[in-house]
Amino acid sequence: MLEAVDNLSGRKGVRQRSHSTQSLQFDISHIFFRPGGKLPRVLGPVQRTLGLLSSLKKNERPDSGHDASEQYQNGAAWKKFEVPHQIFVFASDFAKGFRIGMVINHKSYSAIKLGVKKALVINNWEMAKECFTTNDIVVSSRPKLVAVEHMSYNQAMFRLGPCGPYWQKARKMTISEILSSHRVKQLRHIFESGSIKELFTFWCSNKNECGYALVELKQWFSHLIFNIVLQMVLGKRYFSLGTVDDEKAGRCVKAVKEFMRLFGVFTVGDAVPWLRWFDFGGHEKAMKETAKEMDSLVSEWLEEHRQNKALGGKVDGVQDFMDVMISMLDGQTSNGFDADTMTKSTVLSIILAATDTISTTLTWAMCLILRNPNVLEKIKEELHIVGKEKWLSENDITKLIYLQATVKETLRLYPPAPLSAPHEFTEDCTINGYNVTKGTRLITNLWKIHTDEYVWSDPLEFKPEKFLTTHKDIDLRGHHFELLPFGAGRRICPGISFSLQVVHLTLASFLHYFEIINPSTEPPDMSETFGLTNTKTTPLDVVFKPCLSPNCYESNEEVFT
């Protein structure tokens, strides 16, 4: 059912990798290695999947012809490998194995077949640049996966749908109304008064005889980002430290986590559509249940906003995004979607895109900082420019150059999605001298690009200094294809500015207001959980205490705004 086709090596003039592998052998220590980290736990079905995949032997590429479509179809030229159908019993674990396998490919790109579906996996920045500049218009669509069909209102979520007028309208509305710098500044008090002050209160109640309290940062980051995003989108704040203030919040967090997990699942229906009805593993059933739960939640929020509007609410106050959507889309239809569907799908797009990815980045950044005390020391030295009795401002953040370099280095080694969300070619085109047929899926191997030894010296080492010296001109906004955590081209993440502002402010504030220590003699565990995003498997415990004078934390809320 799964066919692996040998690598398509680059044409003459494109630099060739010096590595040569005669078989697709999965060297686990190489695949999973992270700077200073342990090997993640790979258990049960994943081991079986890797065993199946590692048995695949590759043939040498034929010398003649540059037609990738012929390479797919010509069984004489390309020996195809059949993987037993039982692999789909472990579909979600196969997705992990597939992602793992792509990391070790040393060629510029690979042509593979997942069932009957063709896919092109690109592994270096030159290929990425060609795809997202010269050929950007033909690679900007999205495939209609089983998960997309069930959990995006049939592609009404603009980030998962095809390009077109509807996509442009929803994207423009989202950027202008919620992801602007002005909107972030409006809601800055949510972070400062609602989280820093709360963390100080928690410390007062839980500190030990040495003056430290223990907090689990992975959960704290998650709840913090949920509060910020939900306040922007819905005008609600659900979470306090260690608690959930509302039953709907618990449902929302659970549904979002399940959504992200299921989007990382490789289903039999995505590979072999006519076998979809088997639903191996029950993943499609789970997708339908998750979609129903999320629709129930957002429908309740929509009704609450309508009732509030009918009663004259928020006439003089700051409108949240759902208020804006209701007013702008009143009675409209677009691309076959009514106003309610457009509102619900766009609101969910923002919640899903922002919450998990930002909190994941913050967690990995703090892990790496704790594992590298010299980095923590340099950040603290840089923060001294603010002053021990002064609260951070936007102007202060722009001066924290080393902290910004630390965030870049985190996103290089731990992009939220090591493999990009798939694109789909809408026309036949030529990539690197090869013909690629319409309907082929495009996957960008971000982790491989970000650790390319031809671009980065010591590519697996965590060294923020590189972004102050040799790579100081590289940014995160899709202009430099060596570093693409937010993507590039038409499909670049619309929330880049929002995400970076939140990450910079959160890290800077936490490290400025509190002294932190790793409570363990061992460095933080770096085990990863594969899914749509690359999350930390285990909790992240730290002990902390305030490092500003107590009256700063105990001041009334105006101090924080």
C-alpha positions as CSV (number, residue, x, y, z in Angstrom):
1,M,0.0,0.0,0.0
2,L,2.8,2.4,0.7
3,E,5.3,2.8,-2.0
4,A,8.8,4.3,-1.5
5,V,10.4,5.7,-4.6
6,D,14.2,6.4,-4.7
7,N,15.5,9.9,-4.3
8,L,15.6,12.3,-7.2
9,S,19.1,13.7,-7.1
10,G,19.6,17.3,-8.2
11,R,20.5,18.3,-11.7
12,K,24.0,19.4,-12.7
13,G,24.9,22.7,-11.1
14,V,23.1,22.1,-7.9
15,R,25.5,21.1,-5.2
16,Q,25.5,17.4,-4.3
17,R,25.5,15.9,-0.8
18,S,28.6,13.9,0.0
19,H,26.7,11.3,1.9
20,S,25.7,8.1,0.1
21,T,23.4,5.6,1.7
22,Q,22.7,2.3,0.1
23,S,19.6,1.5,2.1
24,L,16.9,3.4,4.0
25,Q,18.4,2.4,7.4
26,F,17.0,4.2,10.4
27,D,19.9,5.1,12.7
28,I,17.8,6.0,15.7
29,S,20.6,7.9,17.6
30,H,21.1,10.1,14.6
31,I,17.4,10.6,13.8
32,F,16.4,11.6,17.3
33,F,19.5,13.5,18.5
34,R,18.9,16.9,19.9
35,P,21.5,19.2,21.4
36,G,22.3,17.9,24.8
37,G,19.2,15.8,24.9
38,K,18.2,12.3,25.6
39,L,16.6,9.9,23.1
40,P,12.8,10.2,23.2
41,R,11.0,7.0,24.1
42,V,9.9,5.1,21.0
43,L,7.7,2.2,22.1
44,G,5.4,-0.5,20.9
45,P,3.8,0.2,17.5
46,V,6.4,2.8,16.6
47,Q,9.2,0.3,16.9
48,R,7.2,-2.1,14.7
49,T,6.6,0.7,12.1
50,L,10.3,1.6,12.1
51,G,11.1,-2.1,11.7
52,L,8.9,-2.2,8.6
53,L,10.3,1.0,7.2
54,S,14.0,0.1,7.9
55,S,13.6,-3.0,5.8
56,L,13.1,-1.0,2.6
57,K,16.1,-1.1,0.3
58,K,16.6,1.7,-2.2
59,N,17.7,1.3,-5.8
60,E,20.1,3.5,-7.7
61,R,18.4,6.3,-9.7
62,P,18.1,5.7,-13.5
63,D,20.5,7.8,-15.5
64,S,18.1,8.8,-18.2
65,G,15.3,11.3,-18.1
66,H,14.2,14.1,-15.8
67,D,10.5,13.5,-15.8
68,A,9.4,12.9,-12.2
69,S,5.9,11.7,-13.4
70,E,7.6,9.0,-15.4
71,Q,9.7,8.0,-12.4
72,Y,6.5,7.5,-10.4
73,Q,4.9,5.4,-13.1
74,N,7.7,3.4,-14.6
75,G,8.0,0.3,-12.5
76,A,11.0,-0.9,-14.6
77,A,12.9,2.2,-13.7
78,W,11.8,2.5,-10.2
79,K,11.3,-0.6,-8.0
80,K,8.4,0.0,-5.7
81,F,8.2,-1.4,-2.3
82,E,5.0,-2.8,-0.8
83,V,4.5,-2.3,2.9
84,P,2.1,-4.8,4.5
85,H,-1.5,-3.6,5.0
86,Q,-1.2,-4.1,8.7
87,I,0.8,-0.9,9.0
88,F,-2.4,1.0,8.9
89,V,-3.5,-0.6,12.1
90,F,-0.8,1.6,13.6
91,A,-1.6,4.6,11.4
92,S,-0.8,7.3,13.9
93,D,2.4,5.7,14.8
94,F,3.3,5.3,11.1
95,A,3.0,9.0,10.9
96,K,5.8,9.3,13.5
97,G,7.9,6.8,11.6
98,F,7.4,8.6,8.3
99,R,8.4,11.9,9.8
100,I,11.4,10.3,11.4
101,G,12.5,8.8,8.1
102,M,12.4,12.1,6.3
103,V,15.0,13.6,8.7
104,I,17.8,11.3,7.6
105,N,17.4,11.9,3.9
106,H,20.6,13.6,2.6
107,K,19.3,14.4,-0.9
108,S,17.8,17.7,-1.9
109,Y,14.4,16.1,-2.2
110,S,12.6,12.8,-2.4
111,A,9.7,11.6,-4.5
112,I,7.5,9.2,-2.5
113,K,4.1,7.6,-2.8
114,L,1.8,7.2,0.1
115,G,-0.7,4.6,-1.2
116,V,-1.9,6.2,-4.5
117,K,-0.9,9.7,-3.5
118,K,2.3,11.3,-4.9
119,A,4.3,13.5,-2.7
120,L,7.5,15.6,-3.0
121,V,9.5,16.1,0.1
122,I,12.1,19.0,-0.1
123,N,15.1,18.9,2.1
124,N,17.2,22.0,1.5
125,W,16.7,25.7,1.3
126,E,17.4,26.0,-2.5
127,M,14.5,23.7,-3.3
128,A,12.3,25.6,-0.8
129,K,13.2,28.9,-2.5
130,E,12.3,27.6,-5.9
131,C,9.0,26.2,-4.7
132,F,7.9,29.3,-2.8
133,T,9.0,32.0,-5.2
134,T,9.1,30.8,-8.8
135,N,6.4,28.2,-8.4
136,D,4.6,29.7,-5.4
137,I,1.3,30.2,-7.2
138,V,1.0,26.5,-8.1
139,V,2.0,25.1,-4.7
140,S,-0.3,27.3,-2.6
141,S,-3.3,25.0,-2.3
142,R,-4.0,22.4,0.4
143,P,-4.9,18.7,-0.1
144,K,-8.3,17.7,1.2
145,L,-7.2,15.2,3.8
146,V,-9.7,13.2,5.9
147,A,-9.0,15.3,8.9
148,V,-9.5,18.5,6.9
149,E,-12.9,17.3,5.6
150,H,-14.2,16.5,9.1
151,M,-12.5,19.1,11.3
152,S,-12.4,22.3,9.3
153,Y,-16.0,22.6,8.2
154,N,-15.0,21.1,4.9
155,Q,-12.1,23.5,4.3
156,A,-13.9,26.6,5.6
157,M,-11.0,27.1,7.9
158,F,-8.9,29.4,5.6
159,R,-5.6,28.0,6.7
160,L,-6.6,24.5,5.5
161,G,-8.5,25.4,2.4
162,P,-7.5,26.2,-1.2
163,C,-6.4,29.6,-2.3
164,G,-9.1,31.9,-3.7
165,P,-11.3,34.9,-2.9
166,Y,-12.7,33.3,0.3
167,W,-9.2,32.5,1.5
168,Q,-8.0,36.0,0.8
169,K,-10.9,37.6,2.5
170,A,-10.6,35.5,5.7
171,R,-6.9,35.9,5.9
172,K,-7.0,39.7,5.4
173,M,-9.7,40.0,8.0
174,T,-7.8,37.9,10.5
175,I,-4.6,39.9,10.1
176,S,-6.2,43.3,10.3
177,E,-8.6,42.7,13.1
178,I,-6.7,40.4,15.5
179,L,-3.1,39.7,14.6
180,S,-2.0,43.4,14.4
181,S,0.5,44.9,16.8
182,H,-2.2,47.3,18.0
183,R,-4.4,44.5,19.1
184,V,-1.5,42.8,21.0
185,K,-0.8,46.1,22.8
186,Q,-4.5,46.5,23.8
187,L,-4.4,43.1,25.6
188,R,-0.9,43.3,27.1
189,H,-2.5,43.7,30.6
190,I,-3.9,40.2,30.3
191,F,-0.3,38.9,30.5
192,E,1.0,41.3,33.1
193,S,-1.8,41.7,35.6
194,G,-3.4,38.3,35.0
195,S,-0.3,36.2,34.9
196,I,2.7,37.8,36.5
197,K,0.7,39.1,39.4
198,E,-1.0,35.7,39.7
199,L,2.3,33.9,39.7
200,F,3.6,36.2,42.5
201,T,0.4,35.3,44.5
202,F,1.0,31.6,43.9
203,W,4.6,32.0,45.2
204,C,3.4,33.7,48.3
205,S,1.2,30.8,49.2
206,N,3.6,28.0,48.1
207,K,7.1,29.1,48.8
208,N,9.4,26.8,50.9
209,E,11.8,27.7,53.7
210,C,14.4,28.7,51.1
211,G,12.0,31.2,49.5
212,Y,11.3,29.2,46.3
213,A,8.1,27.7,44.9
214,L,7.6,25.0,42.3
215,V,5.7,25.6,39.1
216,E,5.1,23.4,36.1
217,L,5.9,25.7,33.2
218,K,4.6,23.6,30.3
219,Q,1.0,23.9,31.7
220,W,1.5,27.5,32.8
221,F,2.6,28.5,29.3
222,S,-0.4,26.6,27.8
223,H,-2.9,28.3,30.1
224,L,-1.3,31.7,29.6
225,I,-1.5,31.5,25.8
226,F,-5.1,30.2,26.0
227,N,-6.0,33.2,28.1
228,I,-4.4,35.7,25.7
229,V,-5.9,34.1,22.6
230,L,-9.4,33.5,24.0
231,Q,-9.5,37.1,25.4
232,M,-8.7,38.4,21.9
233,V,-11.1,36.2,20.1
234,L,-13.9,35.8,22.6
235,G,-13.4,38.3,25.3
236,K,-13.0,35.5,27.9
237,R,-10.3,34.5,30.3
238,Y,-10.7,30.9,31.5
239,F,-7.5,29.9,33.4
240,S,-5.9,30.6,36.7
241,L,-2.6,29.0,37.8
242,G,-3.2,25.3,38.2
243,T,-6.9,25.5,37.8
244,V,-9.6,25.8,35.1
245,D,-12.2,28.5,35.9
246,D,-14.9,27.2,33.6
247,E,-16.3,23.8,32.4
248,K,-16.1,25.1,28.8
249,A,-12.4,25.8,29.2
250,G,-11.7,22.3,30.1
251,R,-13.7,21.1,27.1
252,C,-11.9,23.5,24.9
253,V,-8.4,22.5,26.0
254,K,-9.3,18.8,25.6
255,A,-10.8,19.3,22.1
256,V,-7.8,21.4,20.9
257,K,-5.3,18.8,22.1
258,E,-7.3,16.0,20.4
259,F,-7.6,18.2,17.2
260,M,-3.8,18.6,17.1
261,R,-3.2,14.9,17.7
262,L,-5.7,13.8,15.0
263,F,-4.2,16.2,12.4
264,G,-0.9,14.4,12.9
265,V,-2.6,11.0,12.1
266,F,-1.9,9.2,8.8
267,T,-5.2,7.6,7.9
268,V,-5.7,4.8,5.4
269,G,-8.3,7.1,3.7
270,D,-5.6,9.6,2.9
271,A,-3.4,7.0,1.2
272,V,-6.0,4.6,-0.4
273,P,-9.4,6.3,-0.6
274,W,-11.3,3.2,-1.5
275,L,-10.2,1.5,1.7
276,R,-11.4,4.5,3.8
277,W,-14.5,2.8,5.0
278,F,-12.4,0.4,7.1
279,D,-11.3,3.3,9.3
280,F,-8.3,1.3,10.8
281,G,-7.7,2.5,14.3
282,G,-11.0,4.4,14.5
283,H,-9.3,7.7,13.7
284,E,-12.1,9.0,11.4
285,K,-14.7,8.3,14.0
286,A,-12.6,10.2,16.5
287,M,-12.3,13.1,14.1
288,K,-16.1,13.3,13.7
289,E,-16.5,13.3,17.5
290,T,-13.9,16.0,18.0
291,A,-15.4,18.1,15.2
292,K,-18.8,17.8,16.9
293,E,-17.4,18.9,20.2
294,M,-15.6,21.9,18.8
295,D,-18.6,23.0,16.8
296,S,-20.8,22.7,20.0
297,L,-18.4,25.0,21.9
298,V,-18.0,27.6,19.2
299,S,-21.8,27.6,18.6
300,E,-22.4,28.4,22.2
301,W,-19.9,31.2,22.1
302,L,-21.5,32.6,19.0
303,E,-24.9,32.5,20.6
304,E,-23.6,34.3,23.7
305,H,-22.1,37.1,21.5
306,R,-25.4,37.4,19.6
307,Q,-27.4,37.7,22.8
308,N,-24.9,40.2,24.2
309,K,-25.1,42.3,21.0
310,A,-28.9,42.2,21.1
311,L,-28.7,43.6,24.6
312,G,-26.5,46.4,23.5
313,G,-23.2,45.0,25.0
314,K,-19.8,46.4,24.1
315,V,-21.1,49.5,22.5
316,D,-18.3,51.6,24.0
317,G,-15.9,48.8,24.9
318,V,-13.2,47.0,23.0
319,Q,-14.8,44.4,20.6
320,D,-13.4,41.0,20.5
321,F,-12.8,39.2,17.2
322,M,-16.1,37.3,17.2
323,D,-18.0,40.6,17.7
324,V,-16.2,42.0,14.6
325,M,-16.9,38.9,12.6
326,I,-20.7,39.0,13.4
327,S,-20.9,42.6,12.4
328,M,-18.9,42.3,9.2
329,L,-20.5,39.0,7.9
330,D,-24.1,39.7,8.8
331,G,-26.1,37.7,6.3
332,Q,-23.3,37.2,3.9
333,T,-22.3,34.0,2.1
334,S,-19.0,33.2,0.4
335,N,-17.7,30.1,-1.4
336,G,-20.9,28.2,-0.4
337,F,-20.3,29.0,3.4
338,D,-22.9,31.0,5.3
339,A,-22.0,33.7,7.9
340,D,-22.2,31.4,10.9
341,T,-19.8,28.8,9.3
342,M,-17.4,31.5,8.3
343,T,-17.4,33.0,11.7
344,K,-17.0,29.7,13.6
345,S,-14.3,28.3,11.3
346,T,-12.2,31.5,11.4
347,V,-12.4,31.7,15.2
348,L,-11.4,28.1,15.5
349,S,-8.5,28.6,13.0
350,I,-7.1,31.3,15.2
351,I,-7.5,29.4,18.5
352,L,-6.0,26.2,17.0
353,A,-3.1,27.9,15.2
354,A,-2.0,30.1,18.0
355,T,-2.4,28.2,21.3
356,D,-0.5,25.0,20.8
357,T,2.3,26.4,18.6
358,I,3.2,29.4,20.8
359,S,3.1,27.5,24.1
360,T,5.2,24.7,22.5
361,T,7.9,27.2,21.4
362,L,8.0,28.8,24.9
363,T,8.4,25.4,26.5
364,W,11.3,24.4,24.2
365,A,12.9,27.8,24.7
366,M,12.8,27.5,28.5
367,C,14.2,23.9,28.3
368,L,17.1,25.0,26.2
369,I,17.8,28.0,28.4
370,L,17.8,25.8,31.5
371,R,20.1,23.3,29.8
372,N,22.5,26.1,28.9
373,P,23.2,28.3,32.0
374,N,25.5,30.5,30.1
375,V,22.6,31.5,27.8
376,L,20.4,32.3,30.9
377,E,23.2,34.4,32.3
378,K,23.5,36.4,29.1
379,I,19.8,37.0,28.9
380,K,19.7,38.2,32.6
381,E,22.6,40.5,31.9
382,E,20.8,42.0,28.9
383,L,17.7,42.4,31.1
384,H,19.6,44.6,33.5
385,I,19.2,47.5,31.0
386,V,15.5,47.6,32.1
387,G,16.3,48.1,35.8
388,K,15.3,46.0,38.8
389,E,12.3,48.2,39.7
390,K,11.0,48.8,36.2
391,W,8.4,46.9,34.2
392,L,9.1,45.9,30.7
393,S,7.8,47.9,27.7
394,E,7.7,47.3,24.0
395,N,10.7,49.5,23.6
396,D,12.6,47.4,26.1
397,I,11.8,44.2,24.1
398,T,13.3,45.7,20.9
399,K,16.7,46.2,22.8
400,L,16.9,42.5,23.9
401,I,18.9,41.3,21.0
402,Y,20.3,38.2,22.6
403,L,16.9,37.1,23.8
404,Q,15.6,37.5,20.3
405,A,18.6,35.4,19.0
406,T,17.7,32.8,21.6
407,V,14.1,32.6,20.2
408,K,15.5,32.2,16.7
409,E,17.8,29.4,17.7
410,T,14.9,27.7,19.5
411,L,12.8,27.9,16.3
412,R,15.6,26.6,14.2
413,L,16.1,23.4,16.3
414,Y,12.5,23.0,17.5
415,P,10.2,24.4,14.8
416,P,6.6,23.8,16.0
417,A,6.0,21.6,13.0
418,P,9.2,19.7,11.9
419,L,7.4,18.8,8.7
420,S,5.3,21.6,7.2
421,A,1.6,21.2,6.6
422,P,1.2,19.7,3.1
423,H,0.7,21.9,0.1
424,E,-0.7,20.6,-3.2
425,F,0.4,21.4,-6.8
426,T,-2.6,22.8,-8.8
427,E,-0.8,22.6,-12.1
428,D,2.0,20.6,-13.7
429,C,5.3,22.4,-13.2
430,T,9.1,22.0,-13.2
431,I,11.0,21.9,-9.9
432,N,14.8,21.7,-10.1
433,G,14.7,20.4,-13.7
434,Y,12.1,17.7,-13.0
435,N,8.5,17.7,-14.1
436,V,6.0,17.4,-11.2
437,T,2.4,16.5,-12.0
438,K,-0.7,18.3,-10.8
439,G,-2.1,16.9,-7.6
440,T,1.3,16.0,-6.1
441,R,1.6,16.9,-2.5
442,L,4.5,19.1,-1.3
443,I,6.0,18.6,2.2
444,T,8.8,20.8,3.4
445,N,11.3,19.0,5.8
446,L,11.9,22.0,8.0
447,W,14.0,20.3,10.6
448,K,16.4,19.0,7.9
449,I,16.6,22.5,6.3
450,H,17.2,24.0,9.7
451,T,20.1,21.6,10.5
452,D,21.8,21.6,7.1
453,E,25.5,21.3,7.7
454,Y,26.2,23.3,4.5
455,V,24.4,26.3,6.0
456,W,24.9,26.0,9.8
457,S,28.2,25.2,11.5
458,D,27.6,22.8,14.4
459,P,24.0,22.4,13.2
460,L,22.8,20.4,16.2
461,E,24.3,22.7,18.8
462,F,22.3,25.4,20.6
463,K,24.2,28.6,20.0
464,P,22.1,31.8,19.8
465,E,25.3,33.7,19.1
466,K,25.2,32.7,15.5
467,F,22.3,35.1,14.9
468,L,24.5,37.9,16.2
469,T,27.4,37.1,14.0
470,T,27.5,34.7,10.9
471,H,23.7,34.6,10.5
472,K,22.7,38.0,11.9
473,D,20.8,39.0,8.8
474,I,18.5,36.0,8.7
475,D,15.0,36.7,9.8
476,L,11.9,34.6,10.5
477,R,9.5,36.1,8.0
478,G,10.0,33.9,5.0
479,H,12.6,36.0,3.3
480,H,15.5,33.7,4.1
481,F,14.8,30.1,3.2
482,E,17.4,28.6,5.5
483,L,15.0,29.3,8.4
484,L,11.3,28.8,7.8
485,P,9.5,28.0,11.0
486,F,6.5,30.1,9.9
487,G,6.6,29.0,6.2
488,A,7.1,31.1,3.1
489,G,5.2,32.4,0.1
490,R,1.4,32.9,0.0
491,R,0.8,30.4,2.7
492,I,3.2,31.9,5.2
493,C,1.7,32.0,8.7
494,P,-0.4,35.3,9.1
495,G,0.4,35.4,12.8
496,I,4.2,35.9,12.7
497,S,4.2,39.3,14.3
498,F,1.7,38.3,16.9
499,S,3.5,35.1,17.8
500,L,6.9,36.7,18.1
501,Q,5.6,39.5,20.2
502,V,4.0,37.1,22.6
503,V,7.0,34.8,22.8
504,H,9.5,37.6,23.3
505,L,7.3,39.4,25.9
506,T,6.6,36.1,27.8
507,L,10.2,35.0,28.0
508,A,11.6,38.4,28.8
509,S,9.0,39.1,31.5
510,F,9.3,35.7,33.2
511,L,13.1,35.9,33.3
512,H,13.0,39.6,34.4
513,Y,10.5,39.3,37.2
514,F,11.6,36.0,38.6
515,E,14.7,34.0,39.4
516,I,14.5,30.5,38.1
517,I,16.3,27.3,39.0
518,N,16.1,23.7,37.7
519,P,14.9,21.7,40.7
520,S,16.6,18.5,39.4
521,T,20.3,17.6,39.2
522,E,19.5,16.3,35.7
523,P,18.9,18.7,32.8
524,P,15.4,19.0,31.5
525,D,14.1,16.0,29.6
526,M,13.8,16.7,25.8
527,S,11.5,13.8,24.9
528,E,9.2,14.8,22.0
529,T,5.7,13.8,21.1
530,F,5.0,13.7,17.4
531,G,1.8,15.1,16.0
532,L,0.8,18.2,14.1
533,T,3.1,20.0,16.5
534,N,6.3,18.8,18.1
535,T,5.5,19.0,21.8
536,K,7.5,18.2,24.9
537,T,6.4,14.8,26.2
538,T,7.1,15.4,29.9
539,P,6.3,18.3,32.3
540,L,8.8,21.1,32.8
541,D,9.2,21.8,36.5
542,V,11.1,24.9,37.7
543,V,11.5,26.5,41.1
544,F,11.2,30.3,41.2
545,K,11.1,33.4,43.4
546,P,10.6,37.1,42.7
547,C,13.6,39.2,42.0
548,L,12.0,42.6,42.1
549,S,10.9,44.3,45.3
550,P,7.6,43.0,46.8
551,N,5.8,46.3,46.4
552,C,6.1,46.0,42.6
553,Y,4.0,42.7,42.6
554,E,1.6,43.9,45.2
555,S,0.8,47.1,43.5
556,N,-2.7,47.6,42.1
557,E,-3.4,46.7,38.6
558,E,-2.6,50.1,37.1
559,V,1.1,49.3,37.5
560,F,0.7,46.4,35.1
561,T,-1.0,48.3,32.3
